[in-house]
Amino acid sequence: MRIIDLKDALRARDLATTGNKIELKRRLQEAIMQNHDLNTMVTELRGSRITNRECIMVRKEVTDGHETINDVETSDGDTAGKEK
């Protein structure tokens, strides 16, 4: 990726865009991995017997208060709406 592409991807995630190409690439990779870990956790939560509220609380805790909750359907059929 070019530096401009890395910076665009970081900006889209509200992350810092300063540093050299190696730092930018590392920062973007870390953000992608954190998002992957979060998605894995949500998938696991969907399969468990938890309430919507518990699922939302865990997701908020993992994202450090950044309310970026996508629709989450629990095993009891409830759906958590998008919040921002």
N, C-alpha and C positions, 0 to 999 in steps of 0.2 A: 504494500500500500504506500501511496505517496503521503507525505506529511500533511498536506491539505486534506486528504481523505481521512487520515487518523484524527485530525483536529475536528473535522465535521462530525465524525462518529462520537467523539468525546463530548462535543457541544450538545449533541442530541441526547446525551445521558446526563447533562448538567455537570460534567466533570471538568477539571482544570485542563487547559490546552497549552500550558507552558512546558518547556523542556525540549530535549533533543528527540530524535526519532525513536531511539531505543526506549526512552522513558515514556513517550506517548504510546508506543506499542505495548509496553508492559502494563500501563494504566488501563488501556482498552481491554487487554486480555484478562486482567483481574476483574474488570466490570462484567465481562461476558461470563466468566466462571462464577461470579457471585450470582448472577441472574440464573445461570444453569442450576446452581445449588438451590436457589429459591424455588425454581420451577419443579425440581425434583421433590422438594419438601411438600409443596402444594399437592403434587400428584399423590404422594404417600398419604397426606391428610384426607384427600378425597376418598380414599379407600377405607379409612378408619371410621369408627362410629363417634364422630365429634359433632358438635353443633356449629352452625355458621359463625356464631359469635366467637367461639374458640379458634376457628380457622382464621378469621380476620385478625384476632388479637395476636396470634403467632406470626402471621405474615407481617403485621405492622412492626412487631418486635424485631424480626429479622431484617426488615428494611430500615431499621433505625428511625422509625417515625415518618418515613416518606410514604404517604398514603398512595400507593400505586397498585391497588387491588384490582385484579381482573375478576371476571365472573368465576366463582368457585362453587361447584355443586358438591354437596356432601352426600353421603350414602343414604340419607333420609329424604333426598330429593329437594331439599331447600337450596336456594341459589342466593349467593351474596352478590349484590349489584356492584357496579364499578363505583369507586369512591376516588375523589381527588381533593 
